[in-house]
Amino acid sequence: MVSLADLPLREELRSEKAYGAPQLVVPVRLNTNENPYPPSFALIEELAHEIAQSAGELNRYPDRDCVQLRQALAEYVSQQTGVSVTQDNVWAANGSNEVLQQLLQAFGGPGRKALGFDPSYSMHPILSKSTQTEFVSLPRDPNFDIDIDAAVAGIQEHAPSVVFVTSPNNPTGGVTPLADIERIIEATPGIVIVDEAYAEFSNSPSACELLAKYPSKLVVSRTMSKAFDFAGGRLGYFVADPAFVEAVMLVRLPYHLSTLSQVAAIVALRHSKDTLATVAAIVDERKRVQKALEDLGFLVVESESNFLFFGTFADQHGAWEKFLDQGVLIRDVGVAGYLRATIGVPEENDAFLAAAAVVAADVIGTGVEG
């Protein structure tokens, strides 16, 4: 048996580690920002029927351009954001990661740069490296917001082909105002991808409102994995000028979305009102959990997502292990002093807060700065 080191791997990948959150069997899993509520019975019932109807044609390739699905997504985006779009403005793929990869394949590559604001979604630099796009990281300010003047200066210095703005930001949960996004767009010589994976949990306006003003520079990436109870469905999409759809068609794999994936996503969109009803409950729980953490002495970053970023710890990984010892799996994203916890159902949140009380008792005065 050979090792990875024995293979003729690309040199820039030799020091890399595969992406992945720990997948552990524990009583409470709050580490991957999933919606904790399962799909409704009505959705499951219709999905089973539609899958059965489609199964007879699985010997045929799926709709290569996902036209019916893109129509359904366009209707949803128009309703959810208040910005009227059509199927020509929407592209879908296997999760937003594939959407981002296709955009980097089309607009990044050797000799080009992508730029992001750290800490942010850890897949942005990974996807950049996999497409041979140099990734430039600019630090956020002490409150984990984008320092817009520093951002503009960094963009002018590096002239990136792609800029990532994650709003609400993962792992911190904060939102970048549209006025700041406009300044970033205007400073960027290439394109700006606003990653709105958690948009449904926020009351802030979508960057889709800027698409008409910046048709050649702005792409808004979204997903059904979070608010839609659909992480297992693996469906992401972007909204942009139709020219961007033409661009990714040059690099997408043929028949990249299976018939079953398309059917499942269409059914989920039909039930969007029922599904998204859980969002309000999650937001209420987020507020409850934030207050409880603050009462325990933790510093909690303001969030408009379905998770909380909290600290501060002298040893955040040691604190993560203390949570795990109590059967609660949260996320150490590698930011010194902080951990991230997904908002679960009330019972899961109660278990998390009970564990947090134990951790706080261990570290208050030695690691938590209240």
C-alpha positions in Angstrom: 0.0 0.0 0.0 1.3 3.5 -0.9 0.9 6.7 1.1 -0.3 10.0 -0.2 3.3 11.2 -0.1 4.2 8.5 -2.7 1.7 9.9 -5.3 2.6 12.5 -7.9 0.3 15.0 -6.2 0.3 18.7 -7.2 2.9 20.4 -5.0 0.6 23.1 -3.6 -1.7 20.3 -2.2 1.0 18.4 -0.4 0.7 20.3 2.9 -3.1 20.5 2.8 -5.6 18.7 5.0 -9.1 17.6 3.8 -12.0 19.7 4.9 -14.3 18.3 7.4 -16.1 18.9 10.7 -15.8 16.0 13.2 -18.6 13.5 12.6 -19.0 12.0 16.1 -21.9 10.0 17.6 -22.9 12.1 20.6 -26.2 13.0 22.2 -26.2 16.7 21.0 -24.6 17.7 17.7 -24.4 21.5 17.2 -21.3 21.8 15.0 -22.4 22.0 11.4 -25.1 24.8 11.3 -27.9 22.5 10.1 -31.5 23.3 10.6 -32.4 20.9 13.6 -36.0 20.4 12.4 -36.7 17.5 10.0 -38.8 18.1 6.8 -42.5 18.1 7.3 -44.6 14.9 6.8 -46.4 16.6 3.9 -43.0 17.3 2.2 -41.8 13.8 2.8 -45.0 12.3 1.4 -44.9 14.4 -1.8 -41.2 13.7 -2.2 -41.8 10.0 -2.1 -44.5 10.3 -4.7 -42.4 12.5 -7.0 -39.4 10.2 -6.7 -41.5 7.2 -7.6 -42.8 9.1 -10.6 -39.3 9.9 -11.7 -37.8 6.5 -11.0 -39.1 5.1 -14.3 -36.9 7.5 -16.3 -33.7 7.0 -14.3 -32.2 5.3 -17.3 -32.2 8.7 -19.0 -29.9 11.6 -18.2 -31.4 14.5 -16.1 -32.3 17.9 -17.5 -28.8 19.2 -18.1 -29.7 22.8 -17.5 -32.1 22.2 -14.6 -34.7 24.5 -16.1 -37.7 23.6 -13.9 -35.6 23.8 -10.8 -34.2 27.2 -11.8 -37.7 28.5 -12.4 -38.8 27.4 -8.9 -35.7 29.0 -7.4 -36.3 32.2 -9.2 -39.8 32.4 -7.9 -38.6 31.8 -4.4 -35.8 34.4 -4.6 -38.2 37.0 -6.0 -40.6 36.4 -3.1 -38.0 36.2 -0.4 -35.8 39.1 -1.4 -38.3 41.4 -3.1 -36.0 41.5 -6.2 -37.7 40.1 -9.3 -35.5 37.5 -11.1 -36.1 34.8 -13.7 -34.6 31.4 -14.4 -32.0 33.1 -16.6 -30.6 34.8 -13.4 -30.3 31.6 -11.4 -27.9 28.7 -11.5 -28.0 25.6 -9.3 -25.5 22.9 -8.3 -24.6 20.3 -5.6 -24.5 22.7 -2.7 -23.1 26.2 -2.6 -19.6 24.7 -2.5 -20.0 23.5 -6.1 -21.5 26.8 -7.1 -18.4 28.6 -5.7 -16.0 26.1 -7.3 -17.6 26.6 -10.7 -17.3 30.4 -10.3 -13.6 30.1 -9.4 -13.1 27.7 -12.4 -14.5 30.4 -14.6 -13.1 33.6 -13.0 -10.1 32.4 -11.0 -7.2 30.1 -12.0 -3.4 30.4 -12.4 -2.1 33.9 -12.3 -5.4 35.2 -10.7 -6.2 36.0 -7.1 -9.2 35.6 -4.8 -9.6 37.7 -1.7 -11.5 37.2 1.5 -11.8 38.6 5.0 -10.7 36.3 7.9 -12.2 34.7 9.8 -14.8 33.6 7.3 -16.0 30.5 5.5 -13.0 28.1 5.5 -13.9 26.6 2.1 -13.1 29.8 0.3 -9.3 29.4 0.5 -9.7 25.6 -0.1 -11.7 26.0 -3.2 -9.3 28.8 -4.4 -6.3 26.5 -4.0 -8.1 23.6 -5.7 -8.6 25.8 -8.8 -5.0 27.2 -8.6 -6.2 30.6 -7.6 -4.0 32.5 -5.2 -6.0 33.3 -2.0 -5.3 36.6 -0.2 -6.7 36.9 3.4 -7.4 40.3 5.0 -8.1 40.4 8.7 -11.4 41.6 10.1 -11.5 44.2 12.8 -11.6 43.3 16.6 -15.4 43.0 16.4 -15.1 40.6 13.4 -16.6 43.2 11.0 -14.9 44.2 7.7 -12.9 47.4 8.1 -14.1 48.9 4.8 -11.3 51.4 4.4 -8.7 48.6 4.9 -10.7 46.4 2.6 -10.6 48.9 -0.2 -6.9 49.5 0.3 -6.3 45.7 0.2 -8.3 45.3 -3.0 -6.4 48.1 -4.7 -3.1 46.5 -3.6 -3.9 43.0 -4.7 -6.3 43.6 -7.7 -8.2 40.3 -7.1 -10.2 38.6 -9.8 -12.7 37.4 -7.2 -13.6 38.9 -3.8 -15.7 36.9 -1.2 -18.0 38.6 1.2 -19.9 36.3 3.5 -23.0 37.9 5.0 -24.1 36.8 7.5 -20.6 35.8 8.1 -19.6 32.3 9.0 -18.3 31.7 11.7 -19.1 35.0 13.4 -22.7 35.7 12.3 -22.4 39.4 11.5 -23.9 41.1 8.5 -22.0 43.4 6.1 -24.1 46.5 5.2 -25.0 46.9 1.6 -23.3 50.3 1.5 -20.0 48.6 2.5 -20.6 45.9 -0.1 -21.1 48.6 -2.7 -17.7 50.1 -1.8 -16.1 46.7 -2.2 -17.7 46.1 -5.6 -16.7 49.5 -6.9 -13.1 48.9 -5.7 -12.8 45.4 -7.2 -11.5 45.0 -10.7 -13.0 41.5 -11.0 -16.2 40.0 -9.5 -17.6 40.0 -6.0 -19.3 36.9 -4.7 -21.6 37.7 -1.7 -22.1 34.4 0.1 -25.6 34.5 1.7 -25.8 30.9 3.0 -27.6 32.1 6.1 -29.7 34.9 4.6 -33.1 33.5 5.8 -32.1 34.0 9.4 -31.3 37.7 9.0 -33.6 40.7 8.7 -31.0 42.6 6.7 -31.6 43.2 3.0 -30.1 40.8 0.5 -27.3 41.8 -1.8 -29.7 40.8 -4.6 -30.9 44.4 -4.3 -27.6 45.5 -5.9 -27.7 43.1 -8.9 -29.3 45.6 -11.3 -26.7 48.3 -10.4 -23.7 46.0 -10.8 -24.7 43.4 -13.4 -21.2 42.6 -14.6 -19.5 42.4 -11.1 -21.9 40.9 -8.6 -22.9 37.3 -7.9 -25.1 36.3 -4.8 -24.5 32.7 -3.7 -27.1 30.9 -1.6 -28.0 27.5 -0.4 -31.0 25.3 0.7 -28.8 23.5 3.3 -29.4 25.8 6.2 -32.9 27.3 6.5 -34.6 24.7 4.3 -34.0 21.5 6.4 -32.2 20.3 3.3 -28.6 19.8 4.1 -28.8 16.2 2.9 -30.3 17.4 -0.4 -27.1 19.2 -1.3 -28.6 22.1 -3.3 -26.9 25.5 -3.7 -27.5 28.2 -6.2 -26.4 31.7 -7.3 -28.3 34.7 -8.5 -26.7 37.0 -11.0 -26.9 38.5 -14.5 -27.5 35.8 -17.2 -24.0 36.2 -18.5 -22.7 34.5 -15.3 -24.9 31.5 -16.0 -23.3 31.3 -19.5 -19.9 31.5 -17.9 -20.3 28.6 -15.5 -21.9 26.5 -18.2 -18.4 26.5 -19.8 -16.9 24.7 -16.8 -19.7 22.7 -15.3 -19.7 18.9 -15.6 -22.4 17.5 -17.9 -25.5 16.5 -16.0 -24.0 17.7 -12.8 -27.4 17.6 -10.9 -29.1 14.3 -10.8 -32.8 13.8 -11.6 -33.4 12.9 -7.9 -31.6 16.0 -6.7 -33.7 18.3 -8.9 -37.0 16.6 -8.0 -36.2 16.8 -4.3 -35.3 20.5 -4.4 -38.4 21.4 -6.4 -40.6 19.6 -3.8 -38.8 21.4 -1.0 -39.4 24.7 -2.6 -43.1 24.0 -3.0 -43.2 23.5 0.8 -41.0 26.6 1.6 -43.6 28.3 3.8 -43.9 25.3 6.1 -40.2 24.7 6.1 -39.2 28.3 6.7 -41.7 28.5 9.6 -38.9 26.9 11.7 -36.6 29.9 11.0 -38.5 32.2 13.5 -38.3 29.5 16.2 -34.5 29.2 15.6 -34.1 33.0 15.8 -36.0 33.1 19.1 -33.8 30.3 20.4 -30.7 32.1 19.3 -31.7 35.1 21.3 -32.4 33.0 24.3 -29.1 31.1 24.1 -27.2 34.3 23.6 -28.6 35.9 26.7 -27.9 32.8 28.8 -24.3 32.6 27.6 -23.8 36.3 28.4 -25.3 35.7 31.9 -22.7 33.0 32.3 -19.9 35.5 31.6 -19.2 34.7 28.0 -18.6 37.2 25.3 -21.0 36.5 22.4 -20.7 38.1 19.0 -23.9 39.6 17.6 -25.4 37.1 15.1 -28.0 37.1 12.3 -27.5 33.5 11.5 -28.4 30.1 13.1 -25.3 29.9 15.3 -23.4 31.9 17.9 -19.7 32.6 18.1 -18.6 33.0 21.7 -15.6 33.2 24.0 -13.2 34.1 25.1 -11.1 31.1 26.1 -7.4 30.9 27.0 -7.5 27.5 25.2 -10.5 27.2 23.0 -9.7 23.6 21.9 -9.5 22.5 25.5 -12.9 24.2 26.1 -14.2 22.3 23.0 -13.1 19.1 24.6 -14.9 20.0 27.9 -18.1 20.4 25.9 -17.5 17.1 24.2 -16.9 15.4 27.5 -20.5 16.3 28.4 -21.9 14.9 25.1 -22.2 18.2 23.3 -20.4 18.6 20.0 -19.8 22.2 18.9 -17.2 23.6 16.5 -13.6 24.8 17.0 -13.0 26.7 13.8 -9.4 27.6 14.7 -10.0 31.2 15.8 -8.0 31.8 19.0 -10.3 32.2 22.0 -13.6 31.4 20.4 -16.0 28.5 19.6 -19.1 28.3 17.4 -22.3 26.6 18.4 -25.3 25.9 16.1 -28.7 26.7 17.5 -30.7 23.4 17.9 -34.1 22.5 19.1 -34.9 23.8 22.7 -33.8 20.5 24.4 -30.5 20.5 22.6 -29.9 24.2 23.5 -30.7 23.4 27.1 -28.1 20.6 27.1 -25.6 23.0 25.5 -26.2 25.7 28.1 -25.9 23.1 30.9 -22.5 22.2 29.5 -21.6 25.8 29.1 -22.3 26.4 32.7 -19.9 23.7 33.7 -17.2 25.0 31.3 -17.7 28.6 32.6 -17.2 27.4 36.2 -13.9 25.8 35.1 -12.6 28.8 33.1 -14.1 32.0 34.6 -11.2 33.9 36.0 -8.6 32.0 34.0 -9.8 32.2 30.4 -13.3 33.8 30.0 -13.1 37.5 29.8 -16.6 38.7 30.9 
